[in-house]
């Protein structure tokens, strides 16, 4: 009987310390110091396990889909290049390499012109992405882990 009371007393003491630790963590807002002021309300919306599970499952699905689609795309591109090479060697296709070189140079010039225009849009996209990652760090980390697992499976 005395042992049971002592064990119960120790359990209550441990419980009180854990509750105190949780209250301390809530008051400190450590994620605000690490990830900025915008990360507070989103981080509190769901518990950590739910955020990691949601991110992990969606990441695994995306990784698995990318793996399957990537294999199909690689097979299609490789098969197409193989067929073009066979047709070229058989005499069905004749390539005008001077025209190809001219078109490639023209595309390079156009690409150089358009890259200067796209820089502000790219910077705003990077800023928005960084802010999203800061607000949803648990979901993002779960997604990355799930994505890598999906690619590996």
C-alpha positions in Angstrom: 0.0 0.0 0.0 2.8 2.4 0.9 4.6 1.6 -2.3 1.5 2.3 -4.4 1.1 5.7 -2.7 4.8 6.5 -3.2 4.6 5.6 -6.9 1.5 7.7 -7.4 3.2 10.6 -5.6 6.2 10.3 -8.0 3.9 10.1 -11.0 2.1 13.2 -10.0 5.4 15.1 -9.4 6.6 14.0 -12.9 3.3 15.0 -14.4 3.5 18.5 -12.7 7.0 19.0 -14.1 6.0 18.0 -17.6 3.0 20.4 -17.5 5.3 23.1 -16.2 7.7 22.5 -19.1 4.8 22.7 -21.6 3.6 26.0 -20.1 7.2 27.3 -20.2 7.6 26.3 -23.9 4.3 28.0 -24.7 5.5 31.3 -23.0 8.9 31.2 -24.7 7.8 31.0 -28.3 11.1 29.5 -29.4 9.9 29.0 -32.9 9.4 32.8 -33.2 13.0 33.4 -32.5 14.1 30.7 -35.0 11.6 31.1 -37.8 10.3 34.6 -37.3 7.1 36.2 -36.1 4.9 34.8 -38.8 5.4 31.2 -37.7 3.3 31.3 -34.4 -0.3 30.7 -35.3 0.3 28.1 -38.0 2.6 26.1 -35.8 -0.1 26.0 -33.1 -2.9 25.0 -35.3 -2.2 21.2 -35.3 0.0 19.2 -33.1 3.5 18.2 -34.3 2.6 14.6 -35.0 -0.3 15.5 -37.2 1.8 18.0 -39.1 4.6 15.5 -39.7 2.2 12.8 -40.7 0.3 15.0 -43.1 3.6 16.2 -44.7 5.1 12.8 -44.8 2.1 11.1 -46.5 1.7 13.9 -49.0 5.4 13.9 -49.7 5.5 10.1 -50.2 2.6 10.3 -52.7 4.4 13.1 -54.6 7.7 11.3 -54.6 6.2 8.0 -55.7 4.3 9.8 -58.5 7.4 11.6 -59.6 9.3 8.4 -59.7 6.7 6.6 -61.9 6.2 9.6 -64.2 9.9 10.1 -64.4 10.5 6.5 -65.5 7.8 6.9 -68.2 9.1 10.2 -69.4 12.7 8.9 -69.5 11.5 5.8 -71.5 9.6 7.9 -73.9 12.4 10.4 -74.5 15.0 7.7 -74.8 12.8 5.6 -77.2 12.1 8.6 -79.3 15.8 9.5 -79.6 16.6 5.9 -80.5 13.9 5.9 -83.2 15.2 9.2 -84.6 18.7 7.8 -84.7 17.6 4.6 -86.5 15.6 6.7 -89.0 18.6 9.0 -89.5 21.0 6.0 -90.2 18.4 4.4 -92.5 18.2 7.5 -94.6 14.6 8.4 -93.7 15.7 11.7 -92.0 18.3 14.1 -93.1 19.3 16.8 -90.7 20.3 20.3 -91.8 22.9 21.0 -89.1 23.5 24.6 -90.2 19.9 25.4 -89.7 19.9 23.6 -86.3 22.9 25.7 -85.2 21.3 28.9 -86.4 18.1 28.1 -84.5 20.0 27.2 -81.3 21.9 30.5 -81.4 18.7 32.4 -81.9 17.1 30.6 -78.9 20.2 31.4 -76.8 19.9 35.1 -77.6 16.2 35.1 -76.7 16.8 33.2 -73.5 19.4 35.7 -72.4 17.0 38.6 -73.1 14.1 36.9 -71.1 16.2 35.9 -68.1 16.8 39.5 -67.1 13.0 40.1 -67.0 12.3 37.0 -64.9 14.7 37.9 -62.0 12.2 40.0 -59.9 9.5 37.3 -60.3 12.0 34.6 -59.2 13.0 36.6 -56.2 9.4 37.1 -55.1 8.8 33.4 -55.6 11.8 32.5 -53.4 10.7 35.0 -50.7 7.1 33.5 -50.7 8.5 30.0 -50.6 10.8 30.8 -47.7 8.0 32.4 -45.8 5.8 29.3 -46.4 8.5 27.0 -45.2 9.0 29.2 -42.0 5.3 29.1 -41.3 5.0 25.4 -41.9 8.3 23.9 -40.8 6.9 20.7 -39.5 4.7 20.0 -42.6 7.6 20.9 -44.8 10.1 18.6 -43.1 7.6 15.8 -43.1 7.0 16.4 -46.8 10.7 16.3 -47.7 11.2 13.1 -45.8 8.1 11.5 -47.4 9.2 12.7 -50.8 12.6 11.1 -50.5 11.0 7.9 -49.2 8.5 8.0 -52.2 11.4 8.3 -54.6 13.2 5.4 -53.0 10.2 3.0 -53.1 
